[in-house]
Amino acid sequence: TDVKVTVLAGATTGTVSVPTTIDTIDESDETFTIHNGAVSATGTIIDNNTAPTVTGITPSIATEGDAVVFDFELSNPSAVDVEYTFTLSTGTAGSSDYTTTDVKVTVLAGATTGTVSVPTTIDTIDESDETFTIHNGAVSATGTIIDNNTAPTVTGITPSIATEGDAVVFDFELSNPSAVDVEYTFTLSTGTAGSSDYTTTDVKVTVLAGATTGTVSVPTTIDTIDESDETFTIHNGAVSATGTIIDNNTAPTVTGITPSIATEGDAVVFDFELSNPSAVDVEYTFTLSTGTAGSSDYTTTDVKVTVLAGATTGTVSVPTTIDTIDESDETFTIHNGAVSATGTIIDNNTAPTVTGITPSIATEGDAVVFDFELSNPSAVDVEYTFTLSTGTAGSSDYTTADVKVTVLAGATTGTVSVPTTIDTIDESDETF
């Protein structure tokens, strides 16, 4: 507004005062012009405000992948646009979690607030919420990055195979990594493999921070049983896979047969041993070969024996034939592959004896020939001695010396001949 000034009488000078307005705006010195008629002069207003500084930053939170946006305040406005540089320092959040380069922000003239935006990085890692610090001079605030990943779960297990005695090692995959070590529990269920074939207790595996794969090892049991390959199942939640145990045992073979003895008429029963058990019943064929015993002494056809699953021993029975022949003990051989043993048949017959002599008649001068019978045959020739005793016939009527007769093997009858003496005496018939 115009300014009116009164100059006292006689004076040739005066002063005119123009009030100025104090403010908080940082600005350059400013000028205006005062006029009276054609006469003017410049008035200069000296600014007394410092350049505005950041006086406060408000802490801020954002979900990973979104920017953390901080509000900040200035000490005073500026008459011109002003650029501010914000620096960042890591906390629990590292350089892979947000953009760590300095951020420059321009505040428009007259404003006393602004925002600074810090980009964050989206990832798949399950982790705790993380923080970093934003600075401008001595002023700072915390930025928090909220994790949006769930705890990793097992998404797949690869089926695996191992030979019995070795561990079945499964590879597994996780849905995403974790920022910390995580323990997983795997359960096992039997299939054709049972609790004697592998360790059935739960298996715990720790996956290190950052990893998305792991391995789980299931010990298996070595045995001597010949069996089919067997399976079991490993589980984590709804995810499962099959483990296969490869059998490394050959089919069992006969490794030994114990020699055996039986009395004729009874079976010769042999014990035999196998190299290892089998998971199923197995049939074995035994062949027989004659020795001193022949086909009439025992059943010579092959003998088949079934050994039950799990057993490593068995018996094989060979029938023998009862007879009446007096003979030596006899032997035969039983075979399975290259393995064999001797079977002995004990004879149970006594030496044959004379059980009957048929009376006989002859004319003097001819031999009296007696038929005789034996109690049983013999496997060898046997000699019998017959003695003579006088009756009405005396030593001059027949040969009184003992008579020896050999009966051939197998025979049960024979004849014995006693010579008589021819004479000229008329006499009654005589006996001895």
C-alpha positions as CSV (number, residue, x, y, z in Angstrom):
1,T,0.0,0.0,0.0
2,D,1.1,3.6,-0.5
3,V,3.1,5.1,2.3
4,K,2.5,8.7,3.4
5,V,5.4,10.7,5.0
6,T,5.3,14.2,6.5
7,V,8.4,16.3,6.1
8,L,8.7,19.0,8.8
9,A,9.1,22.7,7.8
10,G,12.6,23.7,6.8
11,A,13.8,20.0,6.2
12,T,15.3,18.9,2.9
13,T,15.4,15.1,3.8
14,G,13.1,12.5,5.1
15,T,12.7,8.7,5.4
16,V,10.0,6.4,4.2
17,S,9.6,3.0,5.9
18,V,8.1,-0.1,4.0
19,P,7.4,-3.1,6.3
20,T,8.5,-6.6,5.1
21,T,7.0,-10.0,6.0
22,I,9.0,-12.7,7.8
23,D,8.5,-16.3,6.5
24,T,10.2,-19.7,6.7
25,I,10.8,-20.0,3.0
26,D,14.4,-20.4,1.9
27,E,14.7,-18.0,-1.0
28,S,17.1,-15.6,-2.7
29,D,17.2,-11.9,-1.7
30,E,14.3,-10.0,-3.3
31,T,13.7,-6.4,-4.5
32,F,10.9,-4.0,-5.0
33,T,10.8,-0.3,-6.2
34,I,9.6,2.8,-4.4
35,H,8.4,5.8,-6.5
36,N,7.5,9.4,-6.0
37,G,6.7,11.0,-9.3
38,A,9.5,10.3,-11.7
39,V,11.9,9.5,-8.9
40,S,12.4,5.9,-7.7
41,A,14.7,3.6,-5.8
42,T,15.2,-0.1,-5.2
43,G,14.5,-1.8,-1.9
44,T,16.2,-5.2,-1.2
45,I,14.8,-7.8,1.2
46,I,17.5,-10.0,2.6
47,D,16.3,-13.7,3.2
48,N,17.1,-15.0,6.6
49,N,16.0,-18.7,6.2
50,T,18.4,-21.6,5.8
51,A,18.1,-24.3,3.1
52,P,15.4,-26.8,4.3
53,T,16.6,-30.2,5.7
54,V,14.9,-33.5,6.3
55,T,13.8,-33.5,9.9
56,G,11.9,-36.8,10.1
57,I,11.2,-40.0,8.2
58,T,8.3,-42.2,9.0
59,P,9.0,-46.0,9.3
60,S,7.3,-48.0,6.6
61,I,6.3,-51.6,5.8
62,A,5.7,-53.4,2.5
63,T,5.2,-56.9,1.3
64,E,8.2,-58.2,-0.6
65,G,8.0,-57.3,-4.3
66,D,6.3,-54.0,-3.4
67,A,8.2,-50.8,-2.8
68,V,8.7,-49.6,0.8
69,V,7.4,-46.0,0.6
70,F,8.6,-43.6,3.4
71,D,7.0,-40.2,4.2
72,F,9.5,-37.5,5.2
73,E,9.3,-34.0,6.5
74,L,11.4,-30.9,5.8
75,S,12.5,-28.2,8.3
76,N,11.0,-25.5,6.1
77,P,9.9,-24.9,2.5
78,S,12.1,-23.7,-0.3
79,A,11.3,-21.2,-3.0
80,V,12.7,-23.6,-5.6
81,D,12.7,-27.4,-6.2
82,V,15.3,-29.2,-4.0
83,E,16.8,-32.6,-4.5
84,Y,17.5,-34.9,-1.5
85,T,19.6,-38.0,-1.5
86,F,18.6,-40.9,0.8
87,T,21.1,-43.7,1.6
88,L,20.3,-47.2,2.7
89,S,21.9,-49.7,5.1
90,T,21.2,-53.4,5.5
91,G,19.7,-54.9,8.6
92,T,18.3,-58.4,8.6
93,A,17.4,-57.6,5.0
94,G,20.4,-57.9,2.6
95,S,21.3,-56.7,-0.8
96,S,19.2,-59.5,-2.4
97,D,16.1,-58.3,-0.7
98,Y,15.9,-54.6,-1.8
99,T,17.6,-52.1,-4.1
100,T,20.5,-50.8,-2.0
101,T,21.5,-47.9,-4.2
102,D,21.0,-44.3,-3.0
103,V,17.6,-42.9,-3.8
104,K,17.2,-39.2,-5.0
105,V,14.0,-37.4,-4.5
106,T,13.0,-33.8,-5.7
107,V,10.7,-31.8,-3.5
108,L,8.8,-29.1,-5.3
109,A,9.1,-25.5,-4.3
110,G,7.0,-24.7,-1.3
111,A,6.5,-28.2,-0.1
112,T,7.6,-29.4,3.3
113,T,6.9,-33.1,2.9
114,G,7.8,-35.8,0.4
115,T,8.0,-39.6,-0.2
116,V,10.9,-41.8,-1.0
117,S,10.3,-45.2,-2.5
118,V,12.7,-48.2,-2.1
119,P,12.0,-51.2,-4.4
120,T,12.1,-54.7,-2.8
121,T,12.8,-58.0,-4.5
122,I,10.2,-60.8,-4.7
123,D,11.6,-64.3,-4.1
124,T,10.3,-67.8,-3.1
125,I,12.3,-68.1,0.1
126,D,10.3,-68.7,3.3
127,E,11.9,-66.3,5.8
128,S,11.2,-64.0,8.7
129,D,10.2,-60.4,8.0
130,E,13.4,-58.4,7.3
131,T,14.4,-54.8,7.9
132,F,16.8,-52.1,6.5
133,T,17.4,-48.5,7.4
134,I,17.0,-45.3,5.3
135,H,19.1,-42.3,6.1
136,N,19.3,-38.6,5.3
137,G,22.0,-36.9,7.3
138,A,21.4,-37.8,11.0
139,V,17.7,-38.7,10.3
140,S,16.8,-42.3,9.7
141,A,13.9,-44.7,9.8
142,T,13.3,-48.5,9.5
143,G,11.8,-50.2,6.5
144,T,10.3,-53.6,7.0
145,I,9.8,-56.2,4.3
146,I,7.0,-58.6,5.0
147,D,7.7,-62.2,3.7
148,N,4.8,-63.6,1.6
149,N,6.1,-67.2,1.2
150,T,4.7,-70.2,3.0
151,A,6.9,-72.7,4.8
152,P,8.4,-75.1,2.1
153,T,6.7,-78.5,1.7
154,V,7.9,-81.7,0.0
155,T,6.4,-81.7,-3.5
156,G,8.0,-84.8,-5.0
157,I,10.0,-87.9,-4.0
158,T,11.8,-89.9,-6.7
159,P,11.4,-93.7,-6.6
160,S,14.7,-95.5,-5.8
161,I,16.3,-98.9,-5.9
162,A,19.1,-100.5,-3.9
163,T,20.5,-104.0,-3.4
164,E,19.7,-105.5,0.0
165,G,22.2,-104.4,2.6
166,D,22.6,-101.0,1.0
167,A,20.5,-98.0,1.8
168,V,17.7,-97.0,-0.5
169,V,18.4,-93.3,-1.1
170,F,15.5,-91.1,-2.3
171,D,15.8,-87.6,-3.8
172,F,13.1,-85.2,-2.9
173,E,12.1,-81.7,-3.9
174,L,10.6,-78.8,-1.9
175,S,8.0,-76.2,-3.0
176,N,10.4,-73.3,-2.2
177,P,13.5,-72.6,-0.2
178,S,13.7,-71.5,3.5
179,A,15.9,-68.9,5.1
180,V,16.6,-71.3,7.9
181,D,17.3,-75.0,8.2
182,V,14.1,-77.1,8.2
183,E,13.6,-80.7,9.5
184,Y,11.3,-83.0,7.6
185,T,9.9,-86.4,8.8
186,F,9.4,-89.2,6.4
187,T,7.2,-92.2,7.3
188,L,7.5,-95.7,5.8
189,S,4.9,-98.4,5.0
190,T,5.5,-102.0,4.1
191,G,4.7,-103.4,0.7
192,T,6.1,-106.8,-0.3
193,A,9.1,-105.9,1.9
194,G,8.4,-106.4,5.6
195,S,9.9,-105.0,8.8
196,S,12.7,-107.6,8.6
197,D,13.8,-106.2,5.2
198,Y,14.4,-102.5,6.0
199,T,14.4,-100.1,9.0
200,T,10.8,-99.1,9.4
201,T,11.2,-96.2,11.8
202,D,10.5,-92.7,10.7
203,V,13.4,-90.9,9.1
204,K,14.2,-87.2,9.9
205,V,16.1,-85.1,7.4
206,T,17.3,-81.5,7.8
207,V,17.4,-79.4,4.7
208,L,19.8,-76.5,4.9
209,A,18.7,-72.9,4.4
210,G,18.3,-72.0,0.8
211,A,18.1,-75.5,-0.6
212,T,15.1,-76.9,-2.5
213,T,16.2,-80.5,-2.7
214,G,17.4,-83.2,-0.3
215,T,17.9,-86.9,0.1
216,V,16.5,-89.4,2.6
217,S,18.2,-92.7,3.2
218,V,16.4,-95.9,4.4
219,P,18.7,-98.7,5.6
220,T,17.9,-102.2,4.3
221,T,18.8,-105.6,5.9
222,I,21.1,-108.1,4.2
223,D,20.0,-111.7,4.6
224,T,20.6,-115.1,2.9
225,I,17.0,-115.7,1.7
226,D,16.5,-116.2,-2.0
227,E,13.4,-114.0,-2.7
228,S,11.8,-111.8,-5.3
229,D,12.7,-108.1,-5.3
230,E,10.6,-106.4,-2.6
231,T,9.0,-102.9,-2.3
232,F,8.0,-100.4,0.4
233,T,6.6,-96.9,0.3
234,I,8.0,-93.7,1.7
235,H,5.7,-90.8,2.6
236,N,5.8,-87.1,3.5
237,G,2.2,-85.8,3.8
238,A,0.3,-86.7,0.7
239,V,3.6,-87.2,-1.3
240,S,5.0,-90.7,-1.6
241,A,7.3,-92.9,-3.7
242,T,8.2,-96.6,-4.0
243,G,11.5,-98.0,-2.7
244,T,12.7,-101.3,-4.3
245,I,15.1,-103.7,-2.6
246,I,16.9,-105.9,-5.1
247,D,17.6,-109.5,-3.8
248,N,21.2,-110.6,-4.1
249,N,20.9,-114.2,-3.1
250,T,21.0,-117.1,-5.5
251,A,18.5,-119.9,-5.4
252,P,19.4,-122.3,-2.6
253,T,21.2,-125.5,-3.5
254,V,21.9,-128.7,-1.6
255,T,25.3,-128.3,0.0
256,G,25.5,-131.6,2.0
257,I,23.7,-134.9,2.5
258,T,24.4,-136.9,5.7
259,P,25.0,-140.7,5.1
260,S,22.2,-142.8,6.6
261,I,21.6,-146.4,7.7
262,A,18.3,-148.4,7.9
263,T,17.3,-152.0,8.3
264,E,15.9,-153.6,5.2
265,G,12.2,-152.9,4.9
266,D,12.6,-149.5,6.6
267,A,13.2,-146.4,4.6
268,V,16.8,-145.0,4.6
269,V,16.2,-141.3,5.7
270,F,18.8,-138.8,4.7
271,D,19.2,-135.4,6.2
272,F,20.4,-132.7,3.8
273,E,21.4,-129.0,4.1
274,L,20.8,-126.0,1.8
275,S,23.1,-123.2,1.0
276,N,20.5,-120.6,2.1
277,P,16.8,-120.3,2.7
278,S,14.2,-119.4,0.1
279,A,11.2,-117.1,0.4
280,V,9.0,-119.8,-1.4
281,D,8.7,-123.5,-1.2
282,V,11.4,-125.2,-3.4
283,E,11.3,-128.8,-4.9
284,Y,14.6,-130.8,-5.1
285,T,15.1,-134.0,-7.1
286,F,17.5,-136.7,-5.7
287,T,18.8,-139.4,-7.9
288,L,20.0,-142.9,-6.8
289,S,22.8,-145.2,-8.0
290,T,23.4,-148.8,-7.1
291,G,26.3,-150.0,-5.1
292,T,26.3,-153.4,-3.5
293,A,22.6,-152.9,-3.2
294,G,20.7,-153.5,-6.4
295,S,17.3,-152.5,-7.8
296,S,15.7,-155.3,-5.8
297,D,16.9,-153.9,-2.6
298,Y,15.5,-150.4,-2.7
299,T,13.3,-148.1,-4.8
300,T,15.6,-146.7,-7.4
301,T,13.4,-144.1,-8.9
302,D,14.2,-140.4,-8.4
303,V,12.8,-138.9,-5.2
304,K,11.3,-135.4,-5.1
305,V,11.3,-133.4,-1.9
306,T,9.7,-130.0,-1.3
307,V,11.5,-127.8,1.3
308,L,9.2,-125.2,2.8
309,A,9.9,-121.4,2.6
310,G,12.5,-120.3,5.1
311,A,14.0,-123.7,5.8
312,T,17.6,-124.6,5.2
313,T,17.4,-128.4,6.0
314,G,15.2,-131.2,4.8
315,T,15.0,-135.0,4.7
316,V,14.7,-137.4,1.8
317,S,13.4,-140.9,2.3
318,V,14.3,-143.9,0.2
319,P,12.2,-147.1,0.7
320,T,14.0,-150.4,0.9
321,T,12.7,-153.9,0.1
322,I,12.3,-156.5,2.8
323,D,13.4,-160.1,1.8
324,T,14.4,-163.4,3.4
325,I,17.9,-163.5,1.9
326,D,20.7,-163.7,4.3
327,E,23.2,-161.3,2.9
328,S,25.9,-158.7,3.8
329,D,24.8,-155.2,4.5
330,E,24.5,-153.3,1.2
331,T,25.0,-149.8,0.0
332,F,23.7,-147.3,-2.6
333,T,24.4,-143.7,-3.3
334,I,22.0,-140.7,-3.3
335,H,22.8,-137.6,-5.4
336,N,21.8,-134.0,-5.9
337,G,24.0,-132.3,-8.3
338,A,27.6,-132.8,-7.3
339,V,26.6,-133.6,-3.7
340,S,26.2,-137.3,-2.7
341,A,26.0,-139.6,0.3
342,T,26.0,-143.3,1.0
343,G,22.9,-145.2,2.2
344,T,23.4,-148.5,4.0
345,I,20.8,-151.2,4.1
346,I,21.3,-153.5,7.2
347,D,20.3,-157.1,6.5
348,N,17.9,-158.6,9.1
349,N,18.0,-162.2,8.0
350,T,19.8,-165.0,9.9
351,A,22.0,-167.5,8.1
352,P,19.8,-170.2,6.6
353,T,19.4,-173.5,8.4
354,V,18.2,-176.9,7.3
355,T,14.5,-177.1,8.3
356,G,13.6,-180.4,6.8
357,I,15.1,-183.6,5.2
358,T,12.8,-185.9,3.2
359,P,13.3,-189.7,4.0
360,S,14.7,-191.6,1.1
361,I,15.1,-195.2,-0.1
362,A,17.7,-196.8,-2.4
363,T,18.7,-200.4,-3.3
364,E,22.0,-201.3,-1.8
365,G,24.8,-200.4,-4.0
366,D,22.9,-197.2,-5.0
367,A,23.2,-193.9,-3.1
368,V,20.4,-192.9,-0.8
369,V,19.6,-189.3,-2.0
370,F,17.9,-187.1,0.5
371,D,16.1,-183.8,-0.4
372,F,16.4,-181.1,2.2
373,E,14.9,-177.6,2.7
374,L,16.5,-174.4,4.1
375,S,14.8,-171.8,6.4
376,N,15.7,-169.1,3.9
377,P,18.0,-168.3,1.0
378,S,21.5,-166.9,1.3
379,A,23.2,-164.3,-0.9
380,V,26.3,-166.5,-1.1
381,D,27.0,-170.2,-1.5
382,V,26.7,-172.0,1.9
383,E,28.2,-175.4,2.9
384,Y,26.2,-177.7,5.1
385,T,27.6,-180.8,6.9
386,F,25.3,-183.8,7.4
387,T,26.3,-186.5,9.9
388,L,25.1,-190.1,9.8
389,S,24.2,-192.5,12.6
390,T,23.7,-196.2,12.3
391,G,20.3,-197.9,12.8
392,T,19.7,-201.5,11.7
393,A,22.3,-200.6,9.0
394,G,25.8,-200.6,10.1
395,S,29.1,-199.1,9.0
396,S,29.5,-202.0,6.5
397,D,26.2,-201.1,4.8
398,Y,26.9,-197.4,3.9
399,T,29.6,-194.8,4.0
400,T,29.3,-193.3,7.5
401,A,31.6,-190.3,7.0
402,D,30.1,-186.9,7.2
403,V,28.7,-185.5,4.0
404,K,29.3,-181.9,3.0
405,V,26.9,-180.2,0.6
406,T,27.2,-176.7,-0.9
407,V,23.9,-174.9,-1.6
408,L,24.2,-172.2,-4.2
409,A,23.3,-168.6,-3.4
410,G,19.6,-168.0,-3.6
411,A,18.6,-171.7,-3.3
412,T,16.3,-172.9,-0.4
413,T,16.6,-176.7,-1.2
414,G,19.3,-179.2,-1.8
415,T,20.2,-182.9,-2.0
416,V,22.6,-185.0,0.0
417,S,23.8,-188.3,-1.3
418,V,24.9,-191.2,0.9
419,P,26.7,-194.1,-0.9
420,T,25.6,-197.7,0.2
421,T,27.6,-200.9,0.0
422,I,26.5,-203.8,-2.2
423,D,27.0,-207.2,-0.7
424,T,25.8,-210.8,-1.2
425,I,24.1,-211.2,2.2
426,D,20.4,-211.8,2.2
427,E,19.1,-209.6,4.9
428,S,16.2,-207.5,5.9
429,D,16.0,-203.9,4.6
430,E,18.1,-201.7,6.9
431,T,18.0,-198.1,8.0
432,F,20.3,-195.3,9.2
